[in-house]
Every structure is written in structure tokens, then in C-alpha cells.
């Protein structure tokens, strides 16, 4: 069914290449009767407008569209600038990383000096003079003071690095949000222009007979409409704050019917992404394996990120989807994010999907390391593509034909990279996403 394919596409694009989606031609733009302009709505209340009035409305809508296109172009430039290798905040982060490495080396040397000073005291002969003993003790005290200073400098460098990383992440997320808003405004401007043009066409061929209001499923336009606010709520539970390489963790996604009617079919979506802790923030999502349980077996979450279908979900009722995440033993230390979203459609043609994906951020630690019992932190909500309501499918394939964690080829400017918009990490997804991660790289480089 087209609606189900669309819901899967929407979530797939949101959690793999939200900025790419935002930078692409509108694929979720509102069309049909729901997008009528103010001028057309007013005409229904105050009588039929003249053809001249309708032509003026088209001109105004065209001007608004031109302005929206210019605003989007500026927003795209803003995203490109935010993720460029020579972006001021990126350069500041590189300097902070270098400072941490230097401070770490100085601390190691200072610690070694303390060890050597202690060894020198232990090596003093029993008949050593008082002067020699005093000198050795003073040398140890000086080494310890230097080691403490080096430790303080290392801590300060670490703090500065985290601040620089956060500043870069926040700047990228802000740029992506601005692009998201510009794309939403562009969708509306296009819909308004289309509605104004339809109004003029209808006026020219109007027979004077009243037309009945369209019903869901009456025409192709209605088949393209989905709710802008989903009747489905999702949440993640039991995601740990730390996951060791080579281990598997279990958690769940709760899916709730937040409407006053039974939803015929509900599709939950889930995904997980990660990056290492190097200055390059390399994508290591391929070292994660996310699975869901159908009650009798574990199934891999595929490229469309679906985790089965819940049928006949009654109003106010919740269902849990069991999930498990395996981190490959070869995974380096890093940061990860789990993402959840949901969509639904009914036999009467109504449909919708969660306007924002929920995220949980976790750390990946070395195999065998202590992970404790701290739960994962909730990230910032991750907006799904473009905020529109059309169910027209969008291409989300890479050059290999499959959706991946890399930059999706959607026909938009290939220079615009993927940014994950989700809570404490990097893009995309980053509102998430999103990492997904807010610090997530586009393609091969951040």
C-alpha cells in the first residue's frame, strides 16, 4: 500500500539523511483541498472573487514562493558553512583536540617523573647523607606538584574540548533547524500557489452549481494526504547509558494510540547509529546490529527501519516492541543513539506519522569495561522530513540502491551533507535528529 511505503520512506529519510531530505525538492509538500490559500477561503465566505482578484492572488503567491526559495537557498548555504572543514567552530574543535593531546602527553611525562622520584628515594643507600635524602624528598615533592599541575591542565583541556564539541554540534543543529523551517515554508508557498492556480481554473470552468465537499479516497489528492500531527506516540525504555563492545542489550519501544478511535494498522520504526570518539567522529553505525522480536524470533531491523505492524490498536492502548542491540566486539569507544518513530494508516484512507522521532543517547565502551546501571539520556526530538503531509514517495537510495547511514542521493545539492538531529549528539536526525547523531558525519567526513 502506498501510504505504508510512504511512512517507511519518511522515517528512513529522517533517520539516515534528514538534511538531505530537507535540501531536496519537496516530497512531502501539502497538496489538495487542505492547502487552500487565505484568499480562496475568504472567497467562500464573502462570495465569488473576480478573475482579476484570483490572478492577483496567484501573483502574490508566486512572489511568496520566490522569497521562500531564496530563504531556502540561504539556509542551505548556512548548513554547508556549518559543516565545512574550515568552519570556525570546527577549527576551534581541532585546536581543542590538539590541546588535549598535548596536555595528555605532558601529564604522562609528569607522572613518569613522580615514579622516577619515588624510585630514587627507594634506591638511596642506608648510609646516604641527610642532604641526599632531603634533596630526594624535595625532588619528589616538585615532581608531584608538576604532576598535579599537569593533571589540572589536562582536565581543563578536556573541558574546553567538550565545550568546543558542543558549540560545533549546537551550531550545526541550529543551521539544520533553520533549513527545516525554510523547507517547511517553501512547501507551504508551493501549496498556496497551487491552490491559487486551482481556484482560478475552477472559477473559469465554474458552472455555478455547488460542489460537494470531497471525502477521503474520492480522488488522488486525498490519497496523498496524511495528518500533520500523528495519532501515534512512541517512547524508548530500558536503553542503557553505556554499552560494552561485544555485548548485547535489550530494551523496548512503547507505541501508544493517542487518538479517540481504533487505528487499523500502526507501523513502529527503530534505528541505531554511532560514531567514534576521534576528532573526525567517524561513522561506526555498521558495527551495530538492531533487532526486534515478533514474539517467537528475533528479526533484523532492515533498511526501511520497520519493526512489524500492530493491527487494530484501540484508542488509548499501548503495545511494546521488544528490541535488542548488539555492538560488534571490534567497535571502538564512541557515542551512539537509538531512534524511534511511528506511523499509521486506516482503511478509510487516513494516515499520519510522528512529527518527531524520540532518541536515547548512549556511550560505547571497551569490551569488558564496567557499564554500570545508568540509563541512556534522552536526546532532543528529531523532526521527520519537511513537516509536510503528502504521502508522495521520495527516493532514499544510495548509489548501491539501498538506504544506509551515509548521505542519501535524493536529487538535491550533493554538497549538502547529512547531519543527524537528535539530542546530545550530532544531526540529523539532528531534530536528530540526532544524532543521530547530532555529531554524525555526512558521507565520509564531518
C-alpha positions as CSV (number, residue, x, y, z in Angstrom):
1,X,0.0,0.0,0.0
2,X,1.3,3.4,-1.0
3,X,0.7,5.0,2.4
4,X,2.7,2.3,4.3
5,X,5.6,2.7,1.8
6,X,5.5,6.4,2.4
7,X,5.6,6.1,6.2
8,X,8.6,3.9,5.9
9,X,10.2,6.2,3.5
10,X,9.6,9.2,5.7
11,X,11.2,7.6,8.7
12,X,14.0,6.1,6.7
13,X,14.9,9.5,5.3
14,X,14.6,11.1,8.7
15,X,17.0,8.8,10.5
16,X,19.5,8.4,7.7
17,X,19.7,11.8,5.9
18,X,17.4,14.4,7.4
19,X,19.3,17.3,6.0
20,X,19.5,15.7,2.6
21,X,15.7,15.4,2.7
22,X,15.4,19.0,3.8
23,X,17.6,20.1,1.0
24,X,15.8,18.0,-1.7
25,X,12.8,19.1,-3.8
26,X,9.7,19.0,-1.6
27,X,8.5,15.4,-1.4
28,X,6.1,15.8,1.4
29,X,4.5,19.2,0.3
30,X,0.9,19.7,1.2
31,X,-1.4,19.4,-1.8
32,X,-5.1,19.2,-2.4
33,X,-8.0,21.0,-0.7
34,X,-6.3,21.2,2.7
35,X,-3.8,23.7,1.2
36,X,-6.3,26.4,0.0
37,X,-5.0,29.9,0.4
38,X,-6.4,32.6,2.6
39,X,-7.8,34.4,-0.4
40,X,-9.6,31.3,-1.6
41,X,-11.0,30.6,1.9
42,X,-12.2,34.2,2.1
43,X,-13.9,33.9,-1.2
44,X,-16.1,31.1,0.1
45,X,-17.2,33.4,2.9
46,X,-17.7,36.6,1.0
47,X,-18.8,35.4,-2.3
48,X,-17.0,34.5,-5.5
49,X,-13.9,36.6,-6.3
50,X,-13.4,38.1,-9.7
51,X,-10.9,36.6,-12.1
52,X,-8.8,39.6,-11.6
53,X,-8.7,39.0,-7.9
54,X,-7.7,35.4,-8.4
55,X,-4.9,36.5,-10.8
56,X,-3.7,38.9,-8.1
57,X,-3.7,36.1,-5.6
58,X,-1.6,34.0,-7.9
59,X,0.9,36.8,-8.4
60,X,1.1,37.3,-4.6
61,X,1.6,33.5,-4.1
62,X,4.3,33.5,-6.8
63,X,6.1,36.3,-5.0
64,X,5.9,34.4,-1.7
65,X,7.3,31.3,-3.4
66,X,10.2,33.3,-4.9
67,X,11.0,34.6,-1.4
68,X,10.8,31.2,0.1
69,X,13.1,29.7,-2.5
70,X,15.6,32.5,-1.7
71,X,15.3,31.8,2.0
72,X,15.9,28.1,1.5
73,X,19.0,28.8,-0.7
74,X,20.4,30.9,2.2
75,X,19.6,28.2,4.7
76,X,21.4,25.6,2.5
77,X,24.5,27.8,2.5
78,X,24.2,28.1,6.2
79,X,24.3,24.3,6.6
80,X,27.2,24.0,4.2
81,X,29.1,26.6,6.1
82,X,28.3,24.9,9.4
83,X,29.7,21.5,8.4
84,X,32.7,22.8,6.3
85,X,36.1,21.6,7.4
86,X,37.3,25.2,7.7
87,X,34.2,26.3,9.7
88,X,35.5,28.5,12.7
89,X,33.9,26.2,15.2
90,X,35.4,23.1,13.5
91,X,38.8,24.7,13.6
92,X,38.3,25.6,17.2
93,X,37.5,22.0,18.0
94,X,40.6,20.8,16.1
95,X,42.7,23.1,18.3
96,X,41.0,21.9,21.4
97,X,41.6,18.3,20.4
98,X,45.3,19.1,19.8
99,X,45.5,20.8,23.2
100,X,44.1,17.7,24.9
101,X,46.7,15.5,23.2
102,X,49.5,17.9,24.3
103,X,48.1,18.0,27.9
104,X,47.9,14.2,28.0
105,X,51.5,13.9,26.9
106,X,52.7,16.4,29.5
107,X,50.7,14.6,32.2
108,X,52.2,11.3,31.2
109,X,55.7,12.8,31.4
110,X,54.9,14.3,34.8
111,X,53.5,11.1,36.2
112,X,56.6,9.3,35.0
113,X,58.8,11.9,36.8
114,X,56.9,11.2,40.0
115,X,57.5,7.4,39.6
116,X,61.2,8.0,39.0
117,X,61.5,10.4,42.0
118,X,59.9,7.7,44.2
119,X,62.3,5.1,42.8
120,X,65.2,7.4,43.5
121,X,64.2,7.6,47.2
122,X,63.8,3.9,47.4
123,X,67.3,3.4,45.9
124,X,69.1,5.6,48.5
125,X,71.7,3.6,50.4
126,X,71.3,3.2,54.1
127,X,74.3,5.4,54.7
128,X,73.0,8.2,52.4
129,X,73.6,11.6,53.8
130,X,70.8,13.8,55.2
131,X,71.5,16.2,52.4
132,X,70.9,13.5,49.8
133,X,67.7,12.4,51.5
134,X,66.4,15.9,51.7
135,X,67.2,16.5,48.1
136,X,65.4,13.3,47.0
137,X,62.3,14.3,49.0
138,X,62.3,17.7,47.5
139,X,62.7,16.3,44.0
140,X,59.6,14.0,44.7
141,X,57.6,17.0,46.0
142,X,58.5,19.0,43.0
143,X,57.6,16.1,40.7
144,X,54.2,15.6,42.5
145,X,53.4,19.3,42.2
146,X,54.3,19.3,38.5
147,X,52.1,16.2,38.0
148,X,49.2,17.8,39.8
149,X,49.5,20.9,37.6
150,X,49.7,18.7,34.5
151,X,46.5,16.8,35.7
152,X,44.7,20.1,36.2
153,X,45.8,21.3,32.8
154,X,44.6,18.0,31.2
155,X,41.2,18.4,33.0
156,X,40.9,22.0,31.7
157,X,41.8,20.9,28.2
158,X,39.2,18.1,28.3
159,X,36.5,20.6,29.5
160,X,37.5,23.0,26.7
161,X,37.3,20.2,24.2
162,X,33.8,19.2,25.3
163,X,32.7,22.9,25.2
164,X,34.1,23.2,21.6
165,X,32.4,20.0,20.5
166,X,29.1,21.1,22.0
167,X,29.4,24.5,20.3
168,X,30.0,22.9,17.0
169,X,27.1,20.5,17.5
170,X,24.8,23.3,18.5
171,X,25.7,25.4,15.5
172,X,25.1,22.5,13.1
173,X,21.8,21.7,14.7
174,X,20.7,25.4,14.6
175,X,21.7,25.6,10.9
176,X,19.8,22.4,10.2
177,X,16.7,23.6,12.1
178,X,16.8,26.8,10.0
179,X,16.9,24.7,6.8
180,X,14.0,22.6,8.1
181,X,11.9,25.7,8.8
182,X,12.8,27.2,5.4
183,X,11.8,23.9,3.6
184,X,8.5,23.9,5.5
185,X,7.9,27.5,4.5
186,X,8.8,26.6,0.9
187,X,6.3,23.7,0.9
188,X,3.6,26.0,2.1
189,X,4.4,28.6,-0.5
190,X,4.2,25.9,-3.3
191,X,0.9,24.6,-1.9
192,X,-0.5,28.1,-1.7
193,X,0.4,28.8,-5.3
194,X,-1.0,25.6,-6.5
195,X,-4.3,26.3,-4.6
196,X,-4.5,29.8,-6.0
197,X,-4.0,28.4,-9.5
198,X,-6.7,25.8,-8.9
199,X,-9.0,28.4,-7.7
200,X,-8.6,30.4,-10.9
201,X,-9.0,27.3,-13.0
202,X,-12.2,26.3,-11.1
203,X,-13.5,29.8,-11.5
204,X,-13.1,29.8,-15.2
205,X,-15.0,26.5,-15.6
206,X,-17.4,27.0,-12.8
207,X,-20.9,26.0,-13.8
208,X,-22.5,27.8,-10.8
209,X,-23.6,24.6,-9.2
210,X,-22.4,23.9,-5.7
211,X,-19.9,21.1,-5.5
212,X,-20.0,18.6,-2.6
213,X,-17.1,18.5,-0.2
214,X,-14.6,15.8,-1.1
215,X,-14.4,12.7,1.0
216,X,-11.3,10.7,1.9
217,X,-10.5,8.4,-1.0
218,X,-12.6,10.3,-3.6
219,X,-9.6,11.3,-5.6
220,X,-5.9,11.0,-6.0
221,X,-5.2,14.2,-4.0
222,X,-6.9,12.8,-0.9
223,X,-4.8,9.7,-1.2
224,X,-1.8,12.0,-0.8
225,X,-2.9,13.5,2.5
226,X,-1.7,12.5,5.9
227,X,-2.2,14.1,9.3
228,X,0.4,16.7,10.3
229,X,0.1,15.6,13.9
230,X,0.3,11.9,14.4
231,X,-2.2,9.9,16.5
232,X,0.7,7.7,17.5
233,X,3.1,8.3,20.3
234,X,6.3,6.4,20.8
235,X,8.9,6.2,23.6
236,X,12.0,4.1,24.3
237,X,12.5,2.3,27.6
238,X,15.5,0.5,29.1
239,X,18.3,1.8,26.9
240,X,21.5,1.7,29.0
241,X,23.8,4.7,29.3
242,X,26.8,2.6,28.5
243,X,27.2,-0.5,26.2
244,X,30.4,-2.5,26.0
245,X,31.8,-3.6,22.7
246,X,31.0,-7.3,22.0
247,X,27.8,-7.2,24.1
248,X,24.0,-7.2,23.5
249,X,21.5,-5.1,25.4
250,X,17.7,-5.4,25.5
251,X,15.2,-2.5,25.6
252,X,11.7,-1.7,24.3
253,X,9.7,0.8,22.3
254,X,6.2,1.7,23.6
255,X,3.7,2.6,20.9
256,X,0.5,4.3,22.1
257,X,-2.7,5.2,20.2
258,X,-3.2,8.8,21.3
259,X,-6.4,9.2,19.3
260,X,-10.1,8.6,20.1
261,X,-10.5,5.8,17.5
262,X,-9.0,2.5,16.7
263,X,-6.1,2.7,14.3
264,X,-6.3,-0.1,11.8
265,X,-2.5,-0.5,11.2
266,X,0.4,1.0,13.1
267,X,4.0,0.7,12.0
268,X,6.7,1.3,14.6
269,X,10.2,2.3,13.3
270,X,13.5,2.0,15.1
271,X,17.2,2.7,14.3
272,X,20.6,3.0,15.9
273,X,23.7,4.9,14.9
274,X,27.1,5.6,16.4
275,X,30.4,7.5,15.8
276,X,33.8,7.0,17.4
277,X,35.4,9.5,19.8
278,X,38.2,10.6,17.4
279,X,38.4,14.2,16.3
280,X,37.0,13.1,12.9
281,X,33.9,11.5,14.6
282,X,33.9,8.5,12.2
283,X,30.6,6.8,11.5
284,X,30.7,3.3,13.1
285,X,27.0,2.5,12.7
286,X,27.9,-0.6,10.6
287,X,29.2,-2.1,13.8
288,X,25.7,-2.0,15.4
289,X,23.0,-4.6,14.8
290,X,19.5,-3.7,15.9
291,X,16.8,-6.4,16.0
292,X,13.1,-6.7,17.0
293,X,11.1,-9.6,18.3
294,X,7.8,-10.8,16.8
295,X,7.3,-13.0,19.9
296,X,8.9,-16.1,18.6
297,X,12.0,-14.9,16.8
298,X,14.4,-12.0,16.5
299,X,14.4,-10.2,13.2
300,X,16.9,-7.7,11.9
301,X,15.7,-4.1,11.5
302,X,16.0,-3.6,7.8
303,X,16.8,-0.6,5.5
304,X,13.2,0.7,6.0
305,X,13.6,0.7,9.8
306,X,10.2,-1.0,10.3
307,X,9.7,-3.3,13.3
308,X,6.5,-5.1,12.2
309,X,2.9,-3.9,12.2
310,X,0.4,-3.6,15.0
311,X,-3.2,-4.1,13.8
312,X,-6.3,-2.8,15.4
313,X,-4.7,-0.7,18.1
314,X,-7.6,0.7,20.2
315,X,-7.8,4.2,21.5
316,X,-5.5,4.9,24.5
317,X,-4.0,1.4,24.3
318,X,-0.2,0.9,24.2
319,X,1.9,-2.0,22.8
320,X,5.5,-2.8,23.5
321,X,8.0,-3.7,20.8
322,X,11.0,-5.7,22.2
323,X,14.3,-4.6,20.8
324,X,17.9,-5.7,21.2
325,X,21.1,-4.0,20.1
326,X,24.4,-5.8,19.6
327,X,27.7,-3.9,19.4
328,X,30.4,-5.6,17.5
329,X,33.5,-6.6,19.5
330,X,35.6,-4.5,17.1
331,X,33.7,-1.3,17.9
332,X,35.9,1.5,19.3
333,X,34.9,3.8,22.1
334,X,32.2,6.1,20.8
335,X,28.8,7.7,21.2
336,X,25.6,6.2,19.9
337,X,21.9,7.0,19.6
338,X,18.7,4.9,19.4
339,X,15.8,6.4,17.5
340,X,12.1,5.5,17.5
341,X,9.2,6.8,15.5
342,X,5.8,5.6,14.3
343,X,3.2,5.8,11.6
344,X,-0.4,4.6,11.0
345,X,-3.0,4.3,8.3
346,X,-6.6,3.3,8.3
347,X,-8.9,1.6,5.9
348,X,-10.7,4.9,5.3
349,X,-7.5,6.4,3.8
350,X,-6.5,8.5,6.8
351,X,-2.9,8.2,7.9
352,X,-0.1,10.0,9.7
353,X,3.3,9.7,11.3
354,X,5.0,11.1,14.4
355,X,6.3,14.6,13.6
356,X,9.4,14.0,15.7
357,X,11.4,10.9,16.4
358,X,12.5,10.2,20.0
359,X,16.1,9.5,20.8
360,X,18.2,7.9,23.6
361,X,21.9,8.6,23.7
362,X,24.5,6.1,25.0
363,X,28.2,5.5,25.2
364,X,30.1,2.6,23.6
365,X,32.9,1.5,25.9
366,X,35.7,-1.1,25.5
367,X,34.9,-4.8,25.8
368,X,34.8,-6.0,29.4
369,X,34.6,-2.4,30.8
370,X,32.2,-1.7,33.6
371,X,29.0,-0.2,32.3
372,X,27.0,0.5,35.5
373,X,23.3,0.9,35.7
374,X,22.9,4.5,34.4
375,X,20.1,4.8,31.8
376,X,20.7,6.4,28.5
377,X,20.0,10.2,28.2
378,X,17.0,11.5,26.2
379,X,18.1,13.5,23.2
380,X,16.3,16.4,21.7
381,X,13.3,15.5,19.5
382,X,14.3,14.8,15.9
383,X,11.9,16.3,13.3
384,X,10.8,14.0,10.5
385,X,11.2,15.2,6.9
386,X,9.9,18.7,6.0
387,X,6.9,18.8,8.2
388,X,4.6,18.2,5.3
389,X,1.6,15.9,4.9
390,X,1.9,14.5,1.4
391,X,2.4,10.7,1.0
392,X,4.2,11.0,-2.3
393,X,7.2,8.6,-2.0
394,X,10.7,10.0,-2.1
395,X,13.8,8.2,-3.4
396,X,16.0,7.3,-0.5
397,X,18.5,5.1,-2.2
398,X,22.3,5.5,-2.5
399,X,24.3,4.5,-5.5
400,X,24.0,0.9,-4.4
401,X,20.3,1.1,-4.2
402,X,19.8,0.8,-0.5
403,X,19.2,3.2,2.3
404,X,22.2,3.5,4.5
405,X,23.7,5.7,7.2
406,X,25.5,7.6,4.5
407,X,24.3,10.6,2.5
408,X,21.2,9.6,0.5
409,X,21.1,10.7,-3.1
410,X,17.7,12.5,-3.4
411,X,18.4,14.6,-6.4
412,X,19.2,17.7,-4.3
413,X,22.5,19.5,-3.9
414,X,25.0,16.7,-3.2
415,X,27.2,19.2,-1.4
416,X,24.7,19.4,1.4
417,X,25.8,16.7,3.8
418,X,23.8,14.7,6.2
419,X,23.6,16.0,9.8
420,X,21.9,14.0,12.4
421,X,19.4,16.0,14.5
422,X,18.9,14.4,17.8
423,X,19.5,15.3,21.3
424,X,23.0,15.3,22.7
425,X,24.9,14.0,19.7
426,X,25.1,15.4,16.3
427,X,22.1,15.7,13.2
428,X,20.1,14.7,11.6
429,X,18.2,13.4,12.6
430,X,19.7,16.1,14.3
431,X,15.7,17.3,15.3
432,X,18.0,14.3,15.5
433,X,17.9,14.4,15.0
434,X,20.2,13.1,16.2
435,X,22.5,12.4,16.2
436,X,21.7,10.9,15.0
437,X,23.5,11.8,15.9
438,X,24.0,15.5,16.2
439,X,27.7,15.0,15.5
440,X,27.1,12.4,12.8
441,X,29.2,12.8,9.7
442,X,27.9,13.4,6.2
443,X,29.1,10.7,3.9
444,X,32.8,10.1,4.5
445,X,33.6,13.3,6.5
446,X,32.1,15.6,9.0
